[in-house]
Amino acid sequence: MQQPANGDSALLSAVLDASLDAVVVMDEGGRVVEWNKAAARIFGYTAEEAVGEIMGDLIVPPDLRDAHRKGLERYLETGEPRVLGKRIELTAIDREGREFPVEIAITRVDLDGPALFAGTMRDVTSNQRWVESMRTMAKATRVLGSSLDYEATLQEVADLFVPGLADWCTVDLLDGMRFESVAVAHADPAKVEIVRAFRDATVLTLNDEIPLAAAVRTNQPVLLPEIPDELIDSAAPTPEDAARLRQLGFRSSLIVPLRARERILGAIALANSESRRRFDSTDADLMTEVAERAAAAIENARLYQERSYIAETLQRSLLPPTLTRIPGLDVAAAYHSAQRGIDVGGDFYDLFRFDEPSWAAVVGDVQGKGVHAASLVSLARHTLRAAALTATDPESVVRLLNATLRQHQTERLLTAAFALIEPTATGARIVVVAAGHPPPIVRRADGSCFATTARGTLLGVFADVRLDRHEFELEPGDALLMYSDGVAGRLQTPAEVVVDRLQLIAPGADAAALAATAAGRPDWGESPPADDVTVLALRVTGESGDDQ
């Protein structure tokens, strides 16, 4: 085939420059003969700089150049086309030393004269970044929706970005005007500790002239394709800190604010060092979307924690802070909230003076949860204590509670077990009644158990409440256990569950061990049960003591 004439050469150059892919023609020695505009854009060398140079020295990473040279020599000697005519993916390098993947196909050009080779190359970084970005977005979305512990979740999200999208990722949240570092991620733990130590010793505020504060103040991403040394110097409190930060080799950075509704919570910052990749607007778009989802997850977690704190505070106010000491009795309670603190439970227990020398113990269960259930628990506890001041027997106390509930016209039901405890010379005489509540359990000193026959009508519905009393004596080592039906979960009847559990513990166990064993570990499974778990245990010690 003839070499092209001058006119044909000009036409060839024009066609090559119109190509969107990089096209490089080299001779049999590997020197560049043609270098189109796309090659100049991708690799950073102009045609004047590239033509005449060894192509491997321009676009092949140093550690791969020897293999590239040997491959060309082998083909010229043997004609064996290992990669000729095939489209493969290789690592290339540009003028700034940035390594990136390219898709390349090399073809022999059959013209008269020495052999020529044409290589067409396409930077596939953007395609890989898009795929990686979508994967990361999907993972981040899954992580952000998996937990209400937002600090641990943000650390997981930061770890997702390293090293696929960035060499570094940090997350800062605002605490007033100050930034609090909650997550730092890098592939090298030693470098993470350097940044953590720097942040622990440095106070960054919203008024500082740093990119982090600028992103939060303006609610706009701050994109820094290049990080100048003076920026690091301004962010470090001392020259020594600046030197340590420069050793980390930060080259490019992207900071996006975390905004939930009208509130700016902080920012996510990405940085590149070892990879030498520069962030661009595509990265900014991705991280802005991630930041929106992260901010929503943070706000939801904070609201959950605030609600939990309020619920737990209210729950504590509805239960006695300590149990009254009764002479000759060891008393203990076990309580588990089924909803793990997000709502106030309907279970309650109490222990108080009935009359001289008797005491009253009660365990109750209000239907439902939340503020309305809490108000009914408070009403029940105060009513029971007030009724005990004038009543002469347990039935009168429970009937007064029923009348009070009906007077308030509550739509919620209430069950309760009430015990009158009268210490004796050797133990205690017990009278129990149960209004729609599981019957209390007696555990003898030898470990045998039985359920009392106390039965009755639930409270707040009927004007006339039926109550069956059960009277018995407790001797040293005997115990009375009152509990809510939450102890059974999805298992047998509550009384059967409590008896089965108590038979697992040896005789001589104190009240705390009995209460904990009867309560068990709530079987939450995949979702919490509907009921709380409450157990009140009273065990005769046979020892006298002073009232408190």
TORVO-299521 format. One record per atom (N, C-alpha, C, O, CB): x, y, z. Coordinates in steps of 0.1 Angstrom, whole numbers, plus 5000, padded with zeros to 4 digits. Atoms other than C-alpha are relative to their C-alpha. Last residue first. Glycine has a CB too. Layout:
N
XYZ...
This chain:
548
499549885007462250246067499050054991499350154984501349964993500749955012461049986092500850124995501450195002498650045004500749884998463649816115499350054988499850034977500950115005499249885004464549456111499150125003497950115005500450004985500749884997463549106121500850124996502150114995499650015015499349904992465048806104499250125002498550164993501450034993500050054987463048506091500750095010500850065022500549865001498650034995464148586056500049945014500949875018500950125000499950004985460748566040501449965003501949855000498949915006499550134995460948636002500250025015500850125020501349964994499949984986459048905983500349875007499649775005498750065006499750114992459448925945500150045015500850135018501249924995499849964986457949175921500149885009499249805010498950105005500150104990458149095884500450065013501350145014501049884997499949954986457449315854499949895010499049805009499050115003499850114990457849245817500350065014501250145015501249914995498949994991456449485791500149885009499249805010500050145008500149974986453949375765501450025007502449965003499349885007500949894997453649405727500050045015499750155019498649964997501450044997456649195719499250125004499750235007500049905012500350014986459749355703498549955002497749984994500150145006500649884996460449255666499649995015499349885020498750034992499849905010462749005650499350135003499750244998499449954987500050065014463048795681500250114990501150204992498749934997500449905009462249005713499949944985499149984977501050125000499850075013462248705736499550104990498450094984499349874999501249985009462548915769500449944986501449974980499750144998499549915010465348755790498950024990498549924983501349964994499350055011463848595821500650104991500750224995499049914992500149915011461448775843500649954988500149974976500650145003501450005004461048485867499850094988499050064979499150045011500250135006464848435869498550004994498349954983500249895010499350015012465448805876499749874992499549884980501550025002500649905009462748825903500649994986499949994976500150145005501450055003463948505920499450094989498850044980499249995012499850125010467648615918498649954996498549914984500849895007499649955012466648955934500249894989499949914978501450085002501149945007464548795961500550054986499750034976499450115007500649884994467348565973499050064991498750014980501150105003499849885008467948205961499450125007498350115012499649994986499149914993467847945989500450134993501050224998501349945004500649954987466447665969501050095006502250075005499649895009499950084988468147625935499350065012499250195012501449975003499149944991466947795903499949935013498949885018499650155002498750015004465447615874501050055009502250035008500250074986499550144997462147545891501449984995502149884998499149904994499650014986461547925891500649865004501449855013498950035009498749944998461647925853500549995014501649975017499850154996498950075007458947665849501350065003502349995005499749994985499750134992456747825876501149934993502049885000498749925001499349964988457048165858500349885009501549875014499150105009498749955004456148025824500850035013502049995014500050124991499250125003453247825838501450044997502349975001499349934987499750084988451848135855500849884997501849855005498649965006499049944992452248345823500349925013501549915016499550145005500649904991450348105801501050065009502049995012498849945007501250054994452547935775499350115008499550235006500449895010499950144995454948105750498749965007497649995002501249995010500850095009454648405728499949865005499549774997500550014985499749975014455848655755499049924991497849934992501449964996500250115008455248475788500350024985500649934978498549955001499050104997456748735811499949884990500949814987500049955014499049995010454548995794501149905002501949874993500750145001500150115010451648865815501150014989501249924981498650004994500949975011452749085845500049894989500949814989500450144993499449985013454248955877498950054990497750044992500749874995501149935007453748895914500650054987501850094987499350125008499649935013456048645931498850054993497949984990500849914991501249965008455648545968500550074987501350174989499050085008500049875007458548365985498750024992498149924989501250014990501150005010459148096011500050144993500650244999498749985007499650055013462648076027498950004990499249984978500549865002498649965005461348136062500449924988500249804987501049975011499050034990457548066063501450044995501550074983499949855004498650025005454848226042500949985012500950055021500450124991498849964991451248176053501349984992501449884985500049925013499050114997448148166030501150065009501250185011500649944987499249984988445048356020500949885003500549775001499050035012499250124996443548365985500950045012501750135011500849944988498849984992440848625976500649865003500049765003499750075013499850124992438448595947501350025008502350045002500049874992498650024995437348935933500049875009499249875018500550125008499950134993434249005912501549985003502349984995499449894992498950085003433949375902500049885009499949885021501350085003499850104990430649545901501149914997501049844987498749925003500249934988430549865880500249915012500849955022498650065001501350044993432049685851499950085013500950105020499949855002501050045009434749825827498649985007497650055004500349874993500349895009437550005845498949974990498550064982501250044992500549874994439149705861499750104989500350104978501050055009499249895003439449335850499450135004498150145005500450004985500349935012437349085868500950124998501350185007498550055001501049894999438748845894499850074986500450034976500550105009500549975014440948545902499050125002498650155013499249884994500649865001443148465932499650024985500450024976501050115004501350015007443648085932499350134999498150144996499149915008501249984991447348105939498750004992498750004980500250145007500749875003449847945916498850025009498149925012499550004985501450025004452147675930499450144997499850245003499249935011500849885003455847625934498549974997498249854993500650074987501350035006458247375949499250134998499450225006499249905009499949985014461847505956498749974993498550004981501049924994499450125006462247365991500150014985500549924978499349875004498550014998461747706006500749884994501849894990500249995015499650044987458347735990501549995001502249994991499349865003498950105001457547935959500549975014500950065022501250074992499350024987454148105958501149904998500949794992499049955011499450134998452948245925500750005014501350095018501149974989498750004994450648545920500449855002499649765004500050085013499950034986447648485897501450005005502349944999499349875003499550134997447748655863500249985015500650075022501449984993498550005000445648975863500549855002499849785009500650095010499650025014441949025855501549974998501949984986499550114992501149945008441549175890500449984985501150074980499750145003499549975014443748965913498850044992497849964991500749874993501150005009443348935951500650044986501650114985498950105004499849945013446048835976498749994992497849904994501049914992501350005006446048796014500250064986500650174985498950075008500349945013449348696029498649994996498049884997501049944989501450045004450348616065499750084987499850204988498950015011500949905004454148656070498749944996498749834990500550094988500149975014457048476085499150114997499250225001499749874993499150095008458048336119500050034985500949984978499649865003498850034992456648596144501049924992502249934994499749935013500350084988454248736118501349975007502450015003499249874997498950084994454549006092499549935012498749985020501150095003500049984985451149106076501249925006501049795007498749975006498950074993451349146038500050045015500250155018501450034993499949944986448249246018501049915008500849795008498650015007499650094989448749155981500050085013500750195014501349934998499849924987447149325951500249905011499449805012498850095003500050104989447249185915500450085013501450155012501049884997499149984989446149435888499949885009498949815010499750125008500050124992444549455854501050035012501950105010500449874992498950014991443649785836499849865008498749835012500150125010500250104989441649855806501249995009502350035005499649864993499050104998441850175785499749915012499149955022501450065002500250115010438850365773501049895002500949794995499950054986498950035008438950595804499649884991498949794995501349965008500450045013435750725817501149974990501150014979499050114994499249935010437450905846499649964986500250024976501549985002500349864999434650795869500850084990500250184984500350055014501349985007435050435856499650155001499050204992498949915007499850025014438750445866498750024992498750094982500549864997499349885005437950585900500249994985500150094978501350015008501049895001435250315906500750134995500150204987499550035014500950025011437750045897499050114998498850164987499249865002499249975013440450185920499149984988499150064979501249904999499949855001437850195948500850044988500550144981500750055013501349955005437049825941500050154999499450214990498949965010500150035015440749735943498750054995498650114984500149854997499049925008441249905977499849984985499750084978501449965004500549865000438049755991500950094992500450184985499950055015501149985009439049405980499550145000499250194989498949915004499649985014442449435997498950024990499050104981500849884995499650135006440949486032500450034985500150134980498949905001499750104990440249766057500549874994500949785001498849985009500650145003440350066034500549915011501549925018500449954986501350024993441050416048499449864998498649835006499050104994500149934987444750496041498749985007498749995019500150154997499450084989445050216015499950075014500150015024501449964997501150094995442650405992500549925012499849885021499649904989501049934992445150685989499049915006498649935017499350114991499349954988448050455979498950075009498950065021501250094997499750124991445850265954500650055014500250005024500949904993501350044995444550595939500249885010499649885021499149954989500449914990448050735935498749965007498449985019499950144994499050004988449350425918499550095011499550055022501450044995500250134993446250395895500950005012500449965023500349884991501350004993446250765885499849875008499449885020498850014990499949904989449950755876498750005008498850015021500350144995499150064990449450435856500150095012500050055023501449974993500950094993446450605838500849925010500349895021499449904990500949934991448550905829499249915008498849935019499250104992499349954989451250675815499250075010499350065022501250094995499750114991448850485793500750055013500450005024500749894993501350034994447650815778500149885010499649885021499049974990500449904990451250925773498749975007498649985019499950144993500049865003452350615755499550095011499350045023499250024988498849934996451550245758499850154997498850194991501249944993499449905009448550015756501350065006501850025016499050104996500150035014446349845782500750114992500550234994498649984995500949915008447549925817500049964985501149944980500250155002499749995014449249645837498850084993497750044993500149864994501149975009449449625874500550014986501650024983499350135005499550005013451649485902498850024991497849944992500849864996500850005012450849565938500849994987501950054986499050125000499250015013452349515972499049994989498049924990500949875001500750035012450649636005501049994988502050074987499050114996499549935012452049636040499249964988498549854988501649964998500150075013450549546074500750094989500850214990498649974996498650025005451649646109500149954986501149894982500849915009499150064990450049906112499549875004498449865010500250105012500349954987448249996080501049945010501849855006498549975004501550015000448849956043499450065013498750165013499649864997500750034987452450076041498550004998498050094992500450105010500349894991453850076005499349955013498849845013499350114994499950064987455249855977499950115010500750205011501349915002499949914988454549945941500049925012499549815013498950115000500050084987454549795906500250105011500750215009501149895000499649934988453749925871500049915012499449805012499150125003499850074988453349805835500350095012501050195010501049894998501249994991451850035809500149915012499249915020498849954992500850134999455050115791498950025009498750125017500949905005500250034986456250465781499149885001498149874994499350125007501349964995457450475745499949955014500549865019498949934991500649905008460750465727498650045004498150144999500049954986499949864996462650315756499350094991499350214994501450035001498649954999463349965744500050155001500950214995500849954987499749915011459749895733501450065001501750164993498950114999500050085013459349585755500450094989501050044979498649954998500949935009460449775787500149934986501149914980500450154998499549995014461949525811499050074992497850034991500449864994500949935010461349545849500850014987501950054986499650145005499350005013462749325877499050064990497850034990500349854996500949995012461749385914500949994987502150034987499350145000499349965012463249295947499050004989498049944989501249904997500849965012462149235983500950044989501950104991499050115004499149955011463749046012499250034988498549944983501149894998500150045014461349016041501150064992501650174994498650064995500150145002461649006079499949954986499749834983498949945008499350094991460949366084499849854997498649814996499650035015501050054991459749536052500749905010501549825005498949924992499550124993462149766033498949955010498350035017501350035008500149994985460449996009500549875006500149765002498650045004501150084993461549945973500150025015501250005021500149854996499550104992463550225956498849925006497749985007501050055012498550005002462950465928500749905008501749845004500550145004499349964987459250355928501550004998502149904993499649915011499650114992457950345892500750045013501450155012500949904992501250084998455950605873500349885009499449815013499449964988500949934991458750865875498849925004498149955014499650144995499450004986461150625860499150065010499150025022501450065000500250144995458850575830500649995014499949935023500749904991501450024995458650955825499849865006499149855016499050034988500149914989462450985823498649995006498449975018500350144997499350064989462650685800499850085013499750025024501549974997500850124996459950825777500749935012500049905021499949904989501349964994461651165776499249885005498749895016499250094990499649934987465051015769498850045008498750025020501050114998499650104991463650785742500350055014499950005024501149924995501250064996461951075725500249895010499549875020499249944988500749914991465151265725498749945005498449955017499850134992499349994988467050965711499350095010499250065022501450034998500250134993464450905684500650005014500049975024500549884992501449994995464551275674499649875008499049885018499050024988500049914989468351245672498650015006498450025018500450144995499350064989468150935651499950095012499750045023501449954997500950104995465651085627500549945013499849915022499749894989501149934993467851395624499049905005498549925016499250094989499649944987470851185617498950075007498750055019501150104997499850114990469050975591500550055013500050005024501049894994501350054996467751285573500149895010499449885020499249954988500649904991471251425573498749965005498349985017499950144993499350014987472751105558499450105010499250075022501550034999500550124993470151105531500649985013499949945023500249874991501449984997470851465521499449885007498749905017499250024987500149914988474551405524498650025004498350035016500850134998499750084988474451105500499850085013499250045023501449954999501250094998472651325474500249915013499349895020499849914988501149914996475251605478498849915003498149935013499750104990499849974985478051345477498850085005498550075017501350055003500350124993476851225442500050025015499149985022501149894997501450035001476551575428499749875008498749875015499649984985500849914991479951675442498549974999497849985009500250154995499850054986481651365427499150095009498550045019501450015005500750134999480251455393500149955014499049905020500649904990501449974997481351815398499249875001498249875008499550094989500649915010485051715401498550015003498049965014500249944986501550004999487351555426499550104990500150204986499550035014500649874997491051515415498449985001497949914992500450114990501149975008492751175417499450135005499350165017498949895001499749885008496251165432498850034991499050114981501249984992500550025013495550815445500250114990500250094978498549975000499250105007497850865475499549984985500349964976499949875007498549984998496251185486500749904991501349944981500449995015499150095007492551235480501450035003501850155003499750004985498749955005490051405503500849894994500649774997500850055012499250105007486351365511501450074997501450194994499349954988498849955008484551585537500749884994501049785001500950095008499250125003481051525551501150054991500950134981499149894992499550025013479451825568500849874998501349825008500950124995498650015001477551955598500449984986499850044977500549885009499550084989473951965610501549985000502149965011499449864999498750055005472552255590500649925012500949985022500950114995498950004990468852295599501349944994501249834988499649925012499449865000466052405577501250005008501750115012499050105004501049905000464952045568500650144999501350164989499149995013501350064998467951835574499050105002499050185012500149905012501149924997471251965560498749925001498449844992499850114989501050094995474651795560498850095004498950165014500449915011500749984987477052015540498949905003498449844993499350145000501449975002479351885513499350015013499549945022499349884991500749994988483151905513498550044997498250134990500650115010501449965003485351795484499249995014499349895021499349904990500950024990489151775485498650044995498450124986500350095013501349955005492151735463499049975011499149885019499649934987499949945013495851685470498750064995498750174988500549904990501449965005496251595507500250074987501050174986499350095010500149995015499751445511498750034994498349984983500549884994501150085004499551315547499750014985499149934979498750025007499450145002502951465553498949904995499349804989500649955013499550005013501251805548500749864997500749824985501150114998501150015010499151735578500550004986500049924978499050125002500650144999502151665600498949984990498849884984499549985014499050095006503851985588499549865000499749784991501450015007500149985015500752195595501049904993500649844983500350144996501250065005500552055630499950014985499549914979498850065007499750144999504252155636498849924995498949814989500349965015499250055011503552495622500349855001500449794990501450084999498549974999500852545648500749954988500249874980500549925013499749904990497052585648501550035002501850145006499449955013499350064989496552405614500450115011500850225007501349934995500850094992493852525591500649945013500049905022499449894992501049924993495752825578499149915009498549975018499150074990499349924990498852615570498950085008499050095020501050104994499650094989496752355552500650085011500350065023501049894995501350044994495252625530500249915012499549935022499149944990500449894991498752775524498649975007498350025018499950134992499450024987499852435511499550115009499450095021501550014998498749934998497352455482500649995014499849975023499950154996499949954986494752185479501350075001502350005001499849895011498650004995493852115442500050075014499350175015501050084990499250095008490552015428501449995004502049885003499950044985498649955002488952195457500749894992501349804998500650025014499250095009485152165456501450064999501550174994499349984987498749945003483152325484500949904993501349804999500650065014498750085000479552205484501250094997501150194990499949894989499650045014476852465493501349925000502249945009500350134991500950115004474952535525500349964986499449934979498650035002500749975013476752875527499049894996498249914987501050024989500649875000477752855563499250034988498150094989501150115002501149994991478252485563499350135000498150145001500449965015501050095005480452465532498750015009497650015004500549864999500649935012482452775544498849914994497849974991501050034989500949904995483052615578499350074989498150104990500750105009501050074993484652305562498950105005497750085004500649935012501150055009486452515536498949935008497749945004500649904991499550135005488352715564498849944991497749984993500349905011499949995015488053075574500649874994501749874990500850124996498650015006486952995609499950014985498949974979500649865004499549875004483553135621501449994994501950094989500150095012500749965012481852795622500550134995500350174984498550015003501349944998484452665646499450054987500050054977500150125010500449945013487352425646498650065003497749995008500049904989501449954999488952355680499750074987500350184984499850095012500449885007492152155676498650035001497749945000500449984985499249884995493851905699499650134994500150234998501549974998500249994986491251625694500750125006500350185016500649875007501349954997491151705657499850015015499150105020498949914994500049865004494951665653498650065004498650175009500250014985499249924990494951345673500050154997499950235006501449955000500749994987492151205652500750085010500150165018499749865005501149905002493951305620499250015013498850125017499149964988499449875001497151125631498950114999499050215005500950014987499649954987495150825643500650145000500550225009500949905007501249964993493550785609500350065014499750165018499049885002500349865005497050785594498750055006498550175009499950004985499049914994498050485616499750154995499850245003501449974996500449964986494850305607500950105006500550195014499849885009498850024991495850305569499650055014499450175016501250074995499550145001492850245546501149975010501249865015500449974986498950015009491350585557500449855000500249785010501250095004499850125007488150685576501250014990501350114983498849954992498849985008487350945602500349864994500349765000501350055008499650125008483950975619501350044992501350154986498949964990500750134996482351185646500549884992500249774996498550024999499750115009484551505646499449875005499749835016501549984999499650124993482751775665500349894990499449864982498949965010500150125007482652125650500549885008501549895015500850014986498850095002482052415672499749884992498649834992500549975014499249945011479352695669501349914997502149944988500550145005500049854999476752505688500750064989500350054977500650045014500549994987477752145684500150145005501150195009500949905010500049884992477952105647499549985014498549925016499250114993501349954997478751765632500150135009501150145016499149895008500049914989481851655614498650055002497950084992500950134998501349954998482351355591500050095013500550045023498949895002500349954987485651265576498650055001498150114991501150105005501349944998486551065545499850035015500249955024498949894996500449964987489950995531498550045000498050084990500950125005499050054991491450815501499650035015500049955024501450064997499149904994488250875481501049935009500849815013499350115009500349875005485650705459501050105005501250214999498650055004500650005013486550335462499950144994500150164983498749945001499349915009489150365491499350024986499950084977501349954997498650025000487350455513500249854997499749775003500750045013499449925010483850575506501449984998502050024988499850155003500550045013482150295525500750074989501050024978498550014998499250125004484250355556499649964986500549904979499849895010498749955004482650705559500949884995501649904985500750065012500149935012479250545558501350054995501750034983498950115001500250105011480150295585499950064987500550014977498749925003498750065002481450585606499949894990500949884982500549945014499149905008478250775600501449944998502049964988500050135007500450015014476250465612500850094992501250054981498550044999499550135005478250445645499649994985500449944977499449885008498549995001477550815651500649874995501549884986500550035014499549935011473850785641501550014999502150024988499450144999498849954994472850505664500850074989501650024982500949885006500349874994469350465650501250055008501050165015498849995008499749984986470450175627499650145004499650244996501549985003499950124993469750015593500250025015500049935023501249924996501350054996468450295572500049895010499049845013499249974989500749884993471750485568498649965005498150025015499950114991499449984986473550155561499250105007499050095019501550034998500350114992471150065532500550025014499949995024500649874994501450004997471350405517499649895009498849915018499250004987500249894990475150405520498550015004498250035015500550134994499550054987475350065502499750115011499350075022501549975000500950104995473050185474500549955013499649935022500049884990501349944996475050505470499049905005498449925016499450074988499849944987478350315471498750075004498450065016501150114999499950104990477150085443500250065014499550025023501349914997501350064998475950375422500049895011499149885019499549954987500849904993479250565428498649945002498049965013499850134991499750004986481250265418499250095008498850065020501550045002500550134994479350225386500349995015499549955023500749884992501550005000479750595378499549875006498649875015499450024986500449914989483450595388498450005001497950005012500550144998499850084988484050295365499550085012499050035021501549975001500950114999482450475336500149925013499149895020500249914988501449944997484150805343499049885001498149895010499650104989500149964986487550625346498650045003498050005014501050115003501250064994487150455313499850035014499049975021500049844998499949994985489650685295498649945005497650005003500250145004501249934994489450555259500250005015500449895021498749944995500150014986492450455237498850095005498550195000501350055007501149924996492950385201499749975014499649865019498749974991500750034988496450265192498850095003499050215003500950005012501049904995497850265157499349955013498849845013498950034989501150054991500950075149499250115005499650215009500649925012500749904991503350135121498949945007498349845003499550124991501350034993505749895104499650125008500450185015500149875009499950074986508550025082498649995006497750065002500950095009498949954991507850105045499949935013499349825015499850155002498750035005504650055024501050065010500850175015500350064986499649905010501550075045501449964995502149885002500050145005499350065011499749805066500350104989499450124980499249884994500449925011498849975099500949954988502149964988500250155002498949975009499049725127499550074988498550034982500749864996500250065013496249765152501250034992501850154992498750064993498949975009496349835189499949924987499749804987501449965008499950105011493149845210501150054991501150164987498649994992499149985012493050025243499949894991499849774994501450025005500350115009490550075272500850034987500750134981498549994998500449975013492150305298499649874993500249764995501150074992500250115009492350285336499650054986498950154984498949915005501450025003493850575355499949894990500849864983499350134996500350135007497150675370498549984999497850025008500749895008501250074996497851045377499849874993499849874980498850104998499850114992501451145373498849925005498949835013500950035011499949974986500751495362500349885009500449905021498750075004498949914998501551425325500350035015501450055019499950124992500049875007499151135325501250085004502150045011498750075002499549894991499550765334500050134992500450134980501449975006499249905006497850455320500450115010499950105021499250064987499849884992496550125335500950104992502050064988500649975014498749984994495349875310500050125009499150215008501150004989499949894990492049745297501350005007501749905013498849995010499750044987491949535265500050125009500050245005501449925001500349894992490549555230500249965015499449875020498550064998501050024989492249305208499850135008500750215010500649895009501450025005493749365174499049975011497849965008500049894990500349935013497349315185498549974996498249854995501049964989501149904997497449205222499550074987498650144987500450105010500750034987499548885219498850095003497850055008501050015012500949884996500248935182499349975013498149935012499050034989501150064991503248695176499250125006499650205014500649925012501349975007505148845146498949955009497749945004500049934987500750135003508348675160498750024993498249934987499749945013499150115003510948955162499349884995499749804986500849965012499249975012508749265158500949884996501249864985500950125003500950005012506149115182500950024987500749954977498950105001500450145003508749025208499249994987499349904979499349945012498850075005510249375207499649864996500149814985501250005009499849955014506849535212501149934993501149894981500250155001501150055008506149305242500150054985499949974976498750055005499750145003509549375257498949944991499249864982500249915012498950005009508949755256500349854995500549834983501250065006500549945012505549725273501149994989500849954977499550145002500850105007506949485299499450054987499349974977498849965010499150115005509749735307499249894993499649844982500849945011499449965013507250025308500949894995501049874983500850125002500550085011504949865334500750024987500549964977498550034998499850154997506649985366499549914989499749794990499349975013498650054999507150335352500149855002501049794996500750075010499449984986503350385344501449945000501749844993499249935010499950124992502750385306500650025013501750095014500849894992501350044995501550705289500049875008498949835013499049994989500949894998504650915280498749955008498350025017499550054987499549914990507550675284499050115003499150185014501350074995500150064986505650405267500550095010500050085022500949875000501450004994504950625237500049955014499350005023499149934991500450134998508750695231498650005007498450055017501049925009499750064987508951055220499649855000498749814993499350085011498650034999509051175184500549945013501649885014500850124998499550065012505651335185501549995001502250085004499650084987500150145000504551395221500749944988501449844989498649965000499250064989505651755228500049854999501049785003499450035014498649965002504451895195500949935010502049905007500150155000499450085011501251695197501450034998502249944996499250024987500449955014500551855231500649904990501549824993500450144998498949955009500951645263499450054987498549994981501049884997499449874996498251625290501250054992501750164994500449995014498750024994497351255287500750135004501750125011500849924991500050114990493551275282501449995007501449975019499749874993500949974989493351615264500149895011500149935023498550004995499549894993496451555242499150045013499750075023500150134991498850044992495251215233500650115008501050095019501149944990500650084989491851355223501249955009501149955021499149894995500449914989493651615202499449935012499649985023499050104994501249925003495451355181499650095012500250075023498849924995500549984986499051225184498850104999499050224997501150065010501249925000500651085152499450005015499549905022498949944990500049945014504250955148498850094999498950204994499949894989501249955004505050855184500150074987501050154984499450105011500049865000508150645189498750054994498249994984501250064993500849954989507750275198499950155001499350205010500549955012499149974988510650165177499250055012499850075022501150094996499650134995508350005151500950015012501249925019500649924990499250095010506650335146500549885007500149855019501250084995498650014997503850485167500749914990500149834983500249955014499350085010500350615159501550005004502150105006499850054985498649985000498250745188500649904990500449784991500749975015499450085011494550785187501550045000501850164997499350034986498649975003492750915218500549904990500349784991500849995013499050084993489050865215501450044997501650114986499849854996500249984985486551135206501049915008501249945020498649975004500350124992487951135170499850045015500650125020501049894998501550004998487851465151499649895009498449885014499350004987500349894990491651515156498550005003498150045013500450134995499550044987492251185138499650095011499250055022501549985000500950114995490051285109500449955013499649935022500149884990501349944997491851615105499149895005498349925015499450074988499949934987495251445107498750065004498450065016501150114998499850104989494251195080500150075013499450035023501249914997501450064998492951475057500149905012499249905020499549944987500749904993496351655061498649955003498049985014499950134992499549994986498151335053499350115008498950095019501550045000500650114992495951275022500450015015499749985023500449874994501449974998496851615009499349905008498549935017499350024987500149894990500551545015498650045002498250065014500850134994499449885006500351204997499850115011499150095021499350044987500949905004499650895017500750124995501850165000499150045012500049904990502250615017499050114996499050144984501450055004499249885001501350354991499850085013498850085019499550084988500949885000500050005000500950125000501950135007499050005012
